[in-house]
Amino acid sequence: MKTYVSNEYDVIVVGAGHAGSEAALASARMGQKTLLLTIGLDMVAFMPCNPSVGGPAKGTVVREIDALGGEMGKNIDKTYIQMRMLNTGKGPAVRALRAQADKWDYHEEMKKTIENTPNLTLRQAIVDDLIVEDGVCKGVITNTGASYHAKSVVLTTGTAARGRIFIGELNYSSGPNNTIPAVKLSENLERLGFKLRRFKTGTPPRVNKNTIDYSKTEEEPGDKEPRHFSFTSKDEDYLTNQISCWMTYTNPKTHAIINANLDRSPMFSGDIVGVGPRYCPSIETKVVRFADKDRHQIFLEPEGKNTEEIYVGDFSTSMPEEVQLDMLHTVEGLENVEMMRPGYAIEYDVIDPWQLTHTLETKTIKHLFTAGQMNGTSGYEEAAGQGLIAGINAALSAQGKPGFTLGRDEAYIGVLIDDLVTKGTEEPYRLLTSRAEYRLLLRHDNADLRLTEKGHDLGLIDDDRYAAFEEKKKLIQEDLDQLKEITVHPTMAVNEFLAGLGESQLNGGVKAEAFLRRPKVTVEDVERLTGHKLAGDRYVKEQVEIDTKYAGYIKKQEIQVARLRRQEAKKIPKDLDYDQIEGLATEAREKFAKIRPETLAQAERISGVNPADLAILSVYVQNGKFARVKK
């Protein structure tokens, strides 16, 4: 094919899903001339599966993206139709914000933002090949022969990479939502030496909301108290006329239809070879795996304000279309429902993530970065978080500056990326609160305190926002100091209040700091009972209360983090020859050579490596006598 040279750029981003959108915006906002290429302009930041953002761990990622200067939090705050805080009865480490999106508005708002961002060009094109010279990526070639050159390239192909859709016995080459797949780029990556594998995900049917009997379902309304993903959103803009979601259940009739048609499910017939997500299985997988359960939850979620389509959440399936309809008709409230779109499974290529560094640059080819589902993750939020980091590092690489990374103690995004590059993944990776060992430090509410300064240093947070952040920090400290000075006296009002809570009464005065540590006492209680008004808004007071109540636990995690940082400071040479280290177990030697950990802390997190191997490696590194890999 004849090619022609088009414009030169600093950074090229391939794919405009949630990862690509964040990568391109970050690069452009850091002053780099950026090109964003997408198979279809109608798929920019599109939601081919669940029309929602957030949830456990994922919601914290969205707040982290916002704190660093990314766009997802702002975009969902402009386009949500429902907002809810989950796990409010539990501790702050696992509370999670979740928003139901108007999927069409979400796409249009993100596209509008991209189109109006300086330094950023959005263009429709299919990338077939990478331009690689002497192990360095220098651009891309499209299927029309256009050749675009850049200092850095970011790949975010999502589920389009050799995508294949399955509905019962039917299967065909396709990207998500029946879009064009990207076939030749995967072939090019394999020729360049990358190891790819096949993963699978799926989506449920959509039904007409006018055919649902809501009287047989349970309503799930949004929160009345203002909630936001972006730290810049204002309480007065909070949506009051929110649209409810609804909940119903499968039953033994549903399960009987599924079991009777398993031979027609590509998940069980062997047609699908890709590995599916353990934490978001199809309904047929759930019925088989949990055969002792006689029902499973289903959530009926509106796809937007101006559509009749309802997303049947937790009902992902690749059964034949007529079987899907039979299954739906057994569910309470859906007996007469009309199916507008069938569910489907989609199989696609991913790059084994151990082939990446913590900056998301590939180890095989310099100046080439990957992000999103092509790295083996699931979910819009995980994709967006990676996209932001990849875009930042592509921009820094184009500028000739050192890379930017986040540690496991700094952000859920850091946990996500470290898990991928250190442990790899055998299935679509989903971020969970249990994956973060320092989750009390990585809370939804304090993402700005952890990351805003970093975003400002990168040029993604402007001076006005940073000044407001500094003021918030100052007010938090003032309130914490004030709690150490205020005394709560054992008045009749105070002891009556404590008796009502079932708490022991005061015999003498105590400082407000100690009083607030009682589990059921709030900042507002302290203010009311002492007559002292603390500074700052409710977000400042939220930090003050959490910092005070959980001070002991937070201190313990900070001690653990200090140990981690000492280990992270012990660097391992990139070209260390592990074959020359005597005493290492064969499995450890192979994994060290494959993953090439950058620090002793990372080496410690590699699965299958025992303490004896770590001790040997530690002594070897600290002695400073290294055997280098022969070139």
C-alpha positions in Angstrom: 0.0 0.0 0.0 1.3 3.5 -0.9 1.7 5.7 2.2 2.0 9.4 2.5 3.4 11.5 5.4 0.9 13.7 7.2 1.6 16.1 10.1 4.2 15.7 12.9 3.0 15.5 16.5 4.6 15.3 19.9 2.2 12.5 21.1 -0.2 10.2 19.2 -3.0 8.4 21.1 -4.7 5.5 19.3 -8.3 4.9 20.6 -10.6 7.4 22.1 -12.4 5.3 24.8 -12.0 6.2 28.4 -8.3 5.5 28.5 -7.6 7.3 25.2 -9.6 10.4 26.1 -7.7 10.9 29.4 -4.4 10.2 27.7 -4.9 12.7 25.0 -6.3 15.4 27.3 -3.4 15.0 29.7 -0.8 15.2 26.9 -2.4 18.3 25.3 -2.8 20.1 28.7 0.8 19.5 29.3 1.6 21.5 26.2 2.2 18.7 23.7 0.9 18.8 20.2 -1.4 15.7 20.4 -3.3 13.6 17.8 -6.2 11.4 19.0 -7.1 8.7 16.5 -10.3 6.7 16.8 -12.1 4.1 14.7 -15.3 6.1 15.0 -16.0 9.6 16.2 -19.4 8.3 17.6 -17.5 6.1 20.1 -15.5 8.8 21.9 -15.8 7.9 25.6 -18.7 5.7 24.8 -20.2 3.3 27.3 -20.9 0.0 25.5 -21.6 -1.8 28.7 -22.9 -0.5 32.1 -23.9 3.2 31.8 -22.4 4.1 35.2 -19.2 5.4 36.8 -17.8 4.5 40.2 -18.5 1.9 42.8 -16.1 0.2 45.4 -12.5 1.1 44.6 -13.5 2.4 41.1 -15.1 5.5 42.6 -11.9 6.3 44.4 -10.0 6.0 41.1 -12.3 8.6 39.6 -11.6 11.0 42.4 -7.9 10.3 42.0 -8.2 11.1 38.3 -9.9 14.4 39.2 -7.3 15.3 41.8 -4.5 14.8 39.3 -6.3 17.0 36.7 -8.1 14.4 34.6 -11.5 14.7 33.1 -13.7 11.7 34.1 -14.9 13.2 37.4 -15.9 16.5 35.8 -17.6 14.7 32.9 -19.8 12.4 35.0 -20.7 15.4 37.3 -22.1 17.1 34.1 -24.0 14.1 32.8 -25.2 11.9 35.7 -28.9 11.1 36.2 -28.4 9.5 39.6 -25.7 9.7 42.3 -25.4 7.4 45.3 -22.8 6.9 48.1 -22.4 3.1 48.7 -21.3 1.4 51.9 -22.4 4.4 54.1 -22.8 2.1 57.1 -19.2 1.0 56.9 -15.9 2.7 57.5 -14.4 5.5 55.3 -11.9 3.1 53.7 -14.7 1.3 51.7 -17.2 4.0 51.1 -17.8 4.5 47.4 -19.6 7.0 45.2 -21.4 5.7 42.1 -23.3 7.6 39.4 -25.7 6.4 36.8 -24.8 8.2 33.6 -26.7 9.5 30.7 -24.5 7.6 28.3 -25.3 9.8 25.3 -24.6 13.0 27.2 -21.4 11.5 28.7 -20.1 10.8 25.2 -21.1 14.1 23.7 -19.7 16.2 26.6 -16.3 14.4 26.5 -16.1 14.7 22.7 -16.9 18.5 23.1 -14.2 18.8 25.7 -11.7 17.1 23.4 -12.7 19.1 20.4 -12.2 22.4 22.3 -8.9 21.6 24.0 -5.8 23.5 22.7 -3.0 21.4 21.3 -5.4 18.4 20.6 -6.6 17.1 17.2 -9.3 14.5 17.1 -9.5 12.4 13.9 -11.3 9.3 12.7 -8.9 6.6 11.4 -8.0 2.9 11.8 -4.3 2.3 12.8 -2.8 -0.8 11.1 0.9 -0.5 11.9 3.4 1.2 14.2 6.5 3.0 12.8 9.4 1.5 14.8 13.0 2.3 14.1 15.9 0.9 16.2 13.6 -0.2 18.9 11.9 3.2 19.2 8.2 3.9 18.2 8.1 7.0 16.0 4.5 7.0 14.7 1.6 5.1 13.2 0.3 4.2 9.7 -3.5 4.0 9.1 -5.4 1.8 6.7 -5.7 4.7 4.2 -1.9 5.0 4.0 -1.6 8.1 6.2 1.7 8.1 8.1 1.7 10.2 11.4 4.9 10.8 13.2 5.4 11.6 16.9 7.9 11.4 19.7 5.6 9.1 21.8 2.6 6.9 21.0 -0.1 5.6 23.3 -2.2 2.5 22.4 -5.7 2.2 24.0 -7.5 -0.2 21.7 -10.0 -1.4 24.3 -12.0 -4.4 23.2 -11.7 -3.6 19.5 -8.4 -5.5 19.0 -9.4 -8.4 16.8 -12.8 -8.2 18.5 -15.3 -10.9 17.9 -18.9 -10.9 19.1 -20.8 -14.0 20.2 -24.6 -14.4 20.4 -25.5 -18.1 20.7 -24.3 -19.9 17.6 -23.7 -16.7 15.8 -20.3 -15.0 16.0 -18.6 -12.4 13.8 -15.7 -10.0 13.7 -16.6 -6.8 15.4 -15.6 -4.2 17.9 -17.9 -3.2 20.8 -21.5 -2.2 20.0 -21.1 -3.5 16.4 -18.3 -1.1 15.5 -15.4 -1.9 13.2 -12.7 -4.0 14.8 -8.9 -3.3 14.7 -7.4 -6.4 13.2 -4.0 -5.5 11.6 -2.6 -3.7 14.6 -2.7 -6.9 16.7 -0.8 -8.7 14.0 1.7 -5.9 13.9 2.3 -6.1 17.6 2.9 -9.8 17.4 5.4 -9.3 14.6 7.2 -6.8 16.9 7.5 -9.5 19.6 4.7 -8.7 22.0 2.9 -11.6 23.7 -0.9 -11.2 23.3 -3.7 -13.3 24.9 -7.4 -13.4 24.4 -9.8 -12.1 27.0 -13.6 -12.0 27.0 -16.2 -9.7 28.4 -19.9 -9.3 27.9 -23.0 -7.1 28.1 -26.6 -7.8 28.9 -29.7 -7.1 26.9 -31.4 -3.7 26.8 -35.2 -3.6 27.3 -38.0 -1.1 26.7 -38.8 0.7 30.0 -42.4 1.1 29.0 -42.9 -2.7 29.1 -41.6 -3.2 32.7 -44.0 -3.7 35.6 -42.2 -1.6 38.2 -44.7 -2.5 40.9 -43.0 -5.9 41.1 -39.5 -4.4 41.5 -37.7 -2.5 44.3 -36.8 1.2 43.8 -33.2 2.4 44.2 -33.3 6.2 44.4 -30.4 8.6 44.4 -29.1 10.5 47.4 -30.6 13.8 48.5 -27.4 15.1 50.1 -25.1 16.6 47.4 -22.4 14.3 46.1 -19.7 14.9 43.5 -16.8 13.1 41.8 -14.9 16.3 41.0 -13.5 18.4 43.8 -14.4 21.4 41.7 -18.2 20.7 41.5 -20.5 22.8 43.6 -23.2 21.7 45.9 -25.7 24.2 44.5 -25.4 22.4 41.1 -26.4 19.0 42.5 -29.2 17.3 40.5 -32.4 17.1 42.5 -34.7 15.5 40.0 -32.8 12.2 39.7 -34.0 9.1 37.9 -34.3 6.0 40.0 -32.9 2.6 39.2 -34.8 -0.6 40.2 -34.0 -4.0 41.5 -35.5 -7.5 40.8 -34.2 -11.1 40.9 -33.9 -14.2 38.8 -35.7 -17.3 40.0 -35.7 -21.1 39.5 -37.6 -20.7 36.2 -34.9 -18.4 34.9 -32.2 -20.9 36.0 -34.1 -23.8 34.4 -34.1 -22.1 31.0 -30.4 -21.3 31.3 -29.5 -24.9 32.3 -31.6 -26.3 29.4 -29.7 -24.2 26.9 -26.1 -24.4 28.1 -25.1 -26.3 25.0 -26.1 -23.2 22.9 -24.0 -20.9 25.1 -20.6 -20.1 23.5 -19.2 -19.8 27.0 -19.9 -23.6 27.5 -19.8 -24.9 24.0 -16.1 -24.1 23.6 -16.6 -21.4 20.9 -15.2 -18.7 23.2 -11.5 -19.4 24.1 -10.9 -16.0 25.8 -10.9 -15.8 29.6 -13.8 -14.0 31.2 -14.0 -11.7 34.2 -14.3 -13.6 37.5 -15.9 -10.6 39.3 -18.4 -9.8 36.6 -19.5 -13.2 35.2 -22.3 -13.9 32.8 -25.7 -14.9 34.2 -25.2 -18.4 32.8 -21.8 -18.7 34.6 -23.4 -17.5 37.8 -26.2 -20.1 37.6 -23.7 -22.9 37.0 -21.1 -21.7 39.5 -23.6 -21.0 42.3 -26.0 -23.8 41.7 -27.1 -23.7 45.3 -28.6 -20.2 44.9 -32.2 -19.9 43.8 -32.0 -16.3 42.8 -29.5 -13.5 41.7 -30.0 -9.8 41.8 -30.7 -7.8 38.7 -30.6 -4.0 38.4 -32.7 -2.1 35.9 -30.7 1.0 35.0 -31.8 3.8 32.6 -29.4 4.5 29.8 -30.3 8.2 29.7 -33.0 10.9 30.0 -34.1 10.7 26.4 -34.2 7.0 25.6 -36.5 4.1 26.5 -33.6 1.7 26.8 -33.0 0.0 30.2 -29.8 -1.8 30.9 -30.4 -5.1 32.7 -27.5 -5.0 35.1 -25.9 -8.3 36.3 -27.6 -10.2 33.5 -24.7 -10.3 31.0 -25.2 -13.2 28.5 -24.2 -14.6 25.2 -27.2 -17.0 24.9 -29.1 -17.1 21.6 -31.4 -14.1 21.2 -34.6 -16.1 21.6 -33.3 -17.7 24.7 -32.4 -14.3 26.2 -36.0 -13.2 25.7 -37.3 -16.4 27.4 -35.0 -15.8 30.3 -36.1 -12.2 30.7 -39.8 -13.2 30.7 -39.3 -15.4 33.8 -38.1 -12.4 35.9 -40.6 -10.6 38.1 -41.5 -7.3 36.5 -40.2 -8.4 33.1 -42.9 -10.9 32.2 -44.0 -8.8 29.2 -40.8 -6.9 28.5 -39.7 -6.1 25.0 -36.0 -6.6 24.3 -34.5 -3.7 22.3 -31.0 -5.1 22.0 -29.7 -8.6 22.8 -26.8 -9.1 25.1 -23.5 -10.5 23.7 -20.0 -11.6 24.6 -17.0 -10.1 23.0 -13.5 -11.7 22.7 -10.5 -9.4 22.1 -6.7 -9.2 22.3 -4.8 -7.9 25.3 -1.1 -7.4 25.9 0.4 -9.3 28.8 1.1 -6.4 31.2 4.4 -7.8 32.6 5.8 -6.4 29.3 5.3 -2.9 30.7 7.1 -0.6 33.2 5.3 1.3 35.9 5.1 4.3 33.5 3.1 2.0 31.2 5.9 2.3 28.6 6.6 -1.1 26.9 9.9 -2.8 27.7 10.3 -4.0 24.1 9.8 -0.7 22.3 10.8 2.7 23.7 8.3 5.7 23.6 5.4 3.2 23.1 2.8 3.2 25.9 -0.3 1.1 26.4 -3.4 1.7 28.6 -6.9 0.5 29.4 -8.5 -2.9 28.6 -5.7 -3.8 26.2 -3.5 -4.1 29.4 -5.9 -6.7 30.7 -8.2 -4.7 32.9 -12.0 -4.4 33.0 -14.0 -1.2 33.6 -14.1 2.3 32.4 -12.5 3.7 35.6 -9.4 1.4 35.5 -9.0 2.3 31.9 -9.3 6.0 32.5 -6.8 5.9 35.4 -4.2 4.1 33.2 -4.9 6.4 30.3 -4.1 9.4 32.5 -0.8 8.0 33.6 0.1 6.9 30.1 -0.7 10.3 28.7 1.3 12.0 31.3 4.3 9.8 30.7 4.0 10.1 26.9 4.1 13.8 27.3 7.1 13.7 29.7 8.8 11.3 27.3 8.3 13.7 24.4 9.8 16.4 26.5 12.8 14.3 27.5 11.8 14.3 31.2 11.8 11.5 33.7 8.6 9.4 34.0 5.8 9.8 36.6 4.6 6.9 38.7 2.3 6.4 41.7 3.1 4.1 44.6 0.8 1.6 46.2 0.7 3.9 49.2 -0.3 6.9 47.1 -3.3 5.9 45.0 -5.5 3.1 43.9 -4.2 3.9 40.4 -0.7 3.0 41.8 -2.1 -0.3 43.2 -3.7 -1.1 39.8 -0.6 -0.5 37.7 1.8 -2.2 40.2 -0.5 -5.3 40.2 -0.5 -5.4 36.4 3.2 -5.0 35.8 4.4 -7.0 38.8 1.9 -9.9 38.9 0.4 -9.8 35.4 -3.2 -11.1 35.1 -4.7 -14.3 33.9 -8.2 -12.8 33.6 -9.8 -9.3 33.1 -8.4 -7.4 36.2 -10.9 -5.6 38.4 -9.8 -3.2 41.1 -11.1 -4.1 44.6 -10.6 -2.4 47.9 -9.1 -5.7 49.2 -6.2 -5.3 46.7 -5.0 -2.2 48.5 -3.1 -2.9 51.7 -3.1 0.8 52.6 -6.8 1.4 51.9 -7.4 3.5 55.0 -4.9 6.0 53.5 -6.4 5.7 50.0 -9.9 6.9 50.8 -12.5 8.4 48.5 -12.6 11.6 50.6 -8.9 12.4 50.7 -7.9 11.9 47.0 -7.3 15.7 46.7 -5.0 15.8 49.7 -3.0 12.9 48.3 -2.6 14.0 44.7 -3.5 17.6 43.9 0.0 18.8 44.5 1.3 16.2 42.0 -1.3 17.3 39.5 -0.2 20.9 39.9 3.5 20.0 39.5 2.6 18.3 36.2 0.8 21.3 35.0 -2.7 19.7 35.0 -4.0 21.6 38.0 -4.2 25.4 37.5 -3.1 28.0 40.1 -6.6 29.0 41.2 -7.6 25.4 41.9 -4.3 24.8 43.7 -4.8 27.9 45.9 -8.3 26.7 46.9 -6.7 23.3 47.8 -4.1 25.0 49.9 -6.8 26.9 51.8 -8.6 23.7 52.5 -5.5 22.1 53.9 -5.0 25.1 56.1 -8.5 25.0 57.5 -8.2 21.3 58.2 -5.1 21.9 60.3 -6.7 24.8 62.1 -9.7 22.7 63.1 -7.4 19.8 64.2 -5.5 22.2 66.3 -8.6 23.7 67.7 -10.0 20.3 68.8 -6.8 20.0 71.0 -7.7 23.2 72.8 -11.5 23.0 73.2 -12.7 21.3 76.4 -15.9 19.3 76.6 -17.3 19.7 80.2 -19.5 17.1 81.9 -22.7 19.2 81.7 -26.2 17.8 82.0 -26.6 18.3 78.2 -23.4 16.5 77.4 -24.2 13.5 79.7 -27.8 13.2 78.5 -26.5 13.2 74.9 -24.0 10.4 75.8 -26.7 8.4 77.6 -28.9 8.6 74.5 -26.0 7.1 72.5 -25.4 4.3 75.0 -22.0 5.8 75.8 -20.3 6.2 79.2 -20.8 9.6 80.8 -18.1 12.2 81.5 -16.9 12.6 85.1 -14.6 15.5 84.2 -13.6 17.7 81.3 -11.9 16.2 78.2 -10.4 17.7 75.2 -12.7 17.8 72.1 -10.2 15.7 70.2 -10.7 12.8 72.7 -14.4 13.3 72.8 -14.7 13.1 69.0 -12.9 9.7 69.0 -16.0 8.2 70.5 -17.6 6.1 67.6 -21.0 7.8 67.5 -19.9 11.4 68.2 -19.7 13.7 65.2 -18.0 17.1 64.6 -21.5 18.7 64.6 -22.1 17.2 68.1 -18.9 18.8 69.3 -19.8 22.2 67.9 -23.3 22.0 69.4 -22.3 20.9 72.8 -19.3 23.2 73.2 -20.6 26.3 71.3 -17.4 26.4 69.3 -17.8 26.7 65.6 -15.0 25.0 63.6 -13.8 26.6 60.4 -14.4 25.3 56.9 -17.2 23.6 55.0 -18.6 20.1 55.4 -15.7 18.6 53.4 -13.2 20.2 55.7 -15.1 18.9 58.7 -15.3 15.4 57.1 -11.5 15.3 57.0 -11.2 16.5 60.5 -13.6 13.8 61.8 -11.9 11.0 59.9 -8.4 12.1 60.8 -9.4 12.3 64.5 -11.4 9.0 64.8 -9.0 6.9 62.8 -5.7 8.5 64.0 -4.4 5.3 65.6 -5.1 3.1 62.6 -3.7 5.7 60.2 -0.5 5.9 62.2 0.0 2.2 61.9 -0.4 2.2 58.1 2.0 5.1 57.9 4.6 3.0 59.7 4.0 0.2 57.2 4.4 2.7 54.3 7.7 4.0 55.8 9.0 0.4 55.5 7.7 0.1 52.0 9.5 3.3 51.0 12.8 2.0 52.4 12.4 -1.1 50.2 11.4 1.0 47.2 14.6 3.0 47.6 16.7 -0.1 47.0 17.0 -0.1 43.3 17.8 -3.1 41.1 19.9 -2.6 38.0 17.8 -3.0 34.8 20.4 -5.3 33.2 21.1 -7.5 36.2 21.9 -11.1 35.1 19.9 -13.3 37.4 21.5 -16.5 36.1 24.7 -15.4 37.9 23.1 -15.2 41.3 23.8 -18.4 43.2 21.1 -20.0 45.4 18.0 -18.5 43.6 15.2 -21.0 43.1 14.5 -21.7 39.4 11.0 -20.2 39.6 12.3 -17.0 41.2 15.1 -16.7 38.7 12.7 -17.0 35.8 10.2 -14.5 37.2 12.9 -12.0 38.1 14.3 -12.2 34.5 10.8 -12.0 33.0 9.4 -9.1 35.1 12.7 -7.4 35.8 11.6 -5.7 39.1 12.9 -2.2 39.5 13.2 -2.3 43.4 13.4 -4.8 46.2 9.8 -3.9 47.2 8.5 -4.8 43.7 10.5 -8.0 43.8 8.9 -8.9 47.1 5.4 -8.6 45.5 6.0 -11.1 42.7 3.9 -14.1 43.2 5.8 -17.4 43.6 8.9 -15.8 45.0 9.7 -17.0 48.5 11.5 -15.1 51.4 14.7 -17.0 50.9 15.0 -15.8 47.3 14.3 -12.2 48.4 17.0 -12.4 51.0 19.5 -13.7 48.5 18.6 -10.9 46.0 18.7 -8.3 48.7 22.2 -9.3 49.8 23.4 -9.4 46.2 21.9 -5.9 45.4 23.2 -4.3 48.6 26.7 -5.7 48.1 26.7 -3.7 44.8 28.6 -6.3 42.8 26.4 -6.9 39.7 26.7 -9.3 36.9 25.2 -7.6 33.8 23.2 -9.3 31.1 25.4 -9.8 28.1 24.3 -7.7 25.1 
